[in-house]
């Protein structure tokens, strides 16, 4: 980038479905931290200098969970089955997780 005034934003915590990672970003006016994080599949938790970012995959899962959350025992199982089906993991038996 041809911008002046590069700064380093250290230790952005990236939360994935199965692990945490620490990311170091080199930010400048033409490459702000939120834009870089979204390009990496992460949602920044602050619009300027995020210290935390959550994977879009995890946000999609939580969105699906909240869409199906109901006062019944099977909400978690229904959500997990539908979420995994979108990623190509289909269960052979219905209500297998229940």
Buried (B, 14 or more C-beta within 10 A) or exposed (E): EEEEEEEEBEEBBBBBEEEEEEBEBEBBEEBBBBEBBEEBEBBBBEEEBBEBBBBBBBEBBEEBBEEBEEEEEEBBBBBBBBBBEEEEEEEEEEEEEE
